[in-house]
Amino acid sequence: MSNPSAPKYETPHDKIAENDLAASVNGWIDSMALTTIFSMFTTEENHAYLESFLKFILFPIVAASTVVTAILKWRHANLDLDENGERKTGNIVWAVVETFAAIAITGAVVGSLFFSSVMGAFSPLIFAGVVGMKGLANLEESLRFFIKGMMVDPEGDACREIKTEQENERNNKKSSESSDTLSKHD
C-alpha cells in the first residue's frame, strides 16, 4: 500500500520541477529582502532605521535564503544527470558558487549583527566579492549557453554541422537513386 504522505513526484523531471519551484519562491523572498535593504540606503533616515532595527530582520532573511539557494542548487545537481548518469558540470559549478556565497553572506550577516564594530568595514567587501563571484559565474553560464545555442538547430537538437552532413548524405543518396532510375530506363 502506498504512503499517502509520500511525495507525488516520481520522475527526476518532476523532482527538478519541484526543486525549480522552490528555488523560484526562495528567489522572490531573497529579492524582496535585498530590494528593501538597498532601498533603505536612499535617505539618511531610512539608513538609520535599517541600522537600528531592520537589520535584525532583513539580514537573517537574506542569509537564510542564500543557504536555501545553495541547498537547492546541490539538489538540482544531484537530480539533473547527463546521459551517462553523471552530474552536469554547469550544475556543480553553480552549486559551488552558491555554497561560497552562502558561507560568505552568512558570515557577513552574523559578523555585522554581533561584531558590528569589527565587521563594519569588512561586510561591504564581502558582499562586493560575492556579487563579483556570482557575476563571473553568470558570465560563464551566459557564454556557455550562447555557444550551445549557436550550435543547436532551432528545429531540433542536432548540431548544425551534423545536420548539414546528414542532409548532404541524403541529397547524395537521392541523386544516386535518381541516376540509377534514369539509367535503368535507358
N, C-alpha and C positions, 0 to 999 in steps of 0.2 A: 504494500500500500504506500502510495506517495505521501510525502510530508506536505500538508497544505501551506506551511510557513516557509517551505523551501523556495528559493528564487525561481521565477518563471523563465529566466533566461538560460537556455541550454547551449546554444552555439557560441563559439568565440565571437562571431559578428555581433550577436545580441549583447554579449558581455562588454564588447568595445563600445557599442551604442550606449549602454547603461553608464559606462565609465565617462564617455564624452558628455552625457547629460549632467552628470555630477560635476565634471570639470567646468561646464558652462555656468551652472549655478554658483560654483565657487568663484569663477571669474567675475560674475556680476557682483558678488559680495566684495571681493577684493577691489574691483574698480570703483565701487561706490565709496569704500573706505578711503582709498587713495585720492579720489577726487575731492572728498571732503577735507582730507588733510592738506592737500595742495591749495585748495580754495581758502583755507584758514590763513594762508600767508599773504592774502591780498590787502589786509589792513592791520595796523598795529593792535587794535582791539581784538580782532579775531585771532591773531597770533598769540597774544597774551592768554586768551581763553583756551586755546589749544594747549599751550604750555602748562596752564594751571589745572585743567580738568580733563579735557577731551583726550589728551594723550593716553590716559589710563584706560580709555575705552577703545579708541581707534587703533592705537599701535598694536595691542594684543590681537585685534581682529586681523590686521594685516599679517602679523607673524603667524597666526594660526592658518590663514588662507594660503600662505606660502608653503607651510608644512603639508597641508592637504593637497596642494598642487603637486608637490614632489611625490607624495604617495600615489596620486592618480597617474602621474607620468610613469612611475615604475610599474604600476598595474597594467597600464597600456602597453608598455614594453614587453611585459610577460604574456599578454594576450595576443598581440599583433605579431605573428610569426611569418617568416618567409616560406617559400615552397619547400625548403629543406627542414623546416621545423626550428629554425634558429631565430633569435631575436633580431629585429632590424636595427641596423647601426644608427639611423636617424633617431629612432625612439630612445635608444640608450643614451645618445648624446643629450637629448632634451631632458631625460631623467636625471642625468648627472648635473646638467646646468641648473635645473630646478632644485636639486638637492643642495648644491653650493649656495644658491640664492636663499633657500630656506634657512640654512645654517647661518649665513651672514646677516640676514634680516632679523632672525630671531635673536641672534647675539646683539645686534644693534638696538633692538627694542628693549631687551632685558637690561642692557647697559644703560640706555637712556632713561629707563624708569627707575633703576636702583642706584646707578652711579652717574647721575647726570652731569656732575662737575667734571668727571674724567672723560665720559663719552661724548660730551657736548661737541668736541672738535672732531671726534672720530666717526660719529654716526653719519654725518653728511658724506664723508669719504666712502664709507661702507656702502651707503645707498647708491652713490655715483658709480662705484665699482660694480655693483650688482646690475645696475642699468646698463653699463657698458658691456658686461659679460653677456647679458641677455640680448643686447643689441647685436653683438657679434654672432651669437647663435642664430638670431633671426636672419641676419645677412647670409650666413652659411646655408640655412634652410631655404631661403628665397632663391639663392643661386642654384642650389641643388634641384629645386622644383622647376626653376626656369629651364635648366639644361634638360631635365627629364621631360618637361613639357614640349620642348623643341624636338625631342626625339620621338615623341609619340604622335601617331597619326590621329587626328580628331575623330576619325571614323572607327577607330579600333585601338587595340593595344600594341600592334606591331610597330617596330621601328620603321621609319620612312625608308631607310636603306634596304631593310629586309623586304618590305612590301614592294619596293621598286624591283628588286631581284626576282621576287615571285611573279610580278606582272610581266617582266621580261621573259621569264621561263614559260609562262602561259602563252604569251604572244608568239614566242618561237615555236611552241608546240602546235598552236593553231595554224601558223603559217606553214609548218611542215605537213600538218594534216591536210591543209588546203592544197598544197602542191602534190601530195600523194594522191588525193582525189582527182585532181586535174590530170595527172599522168596516167591514172587508170582509165579515164575516159578517152584518152587519145588513142 
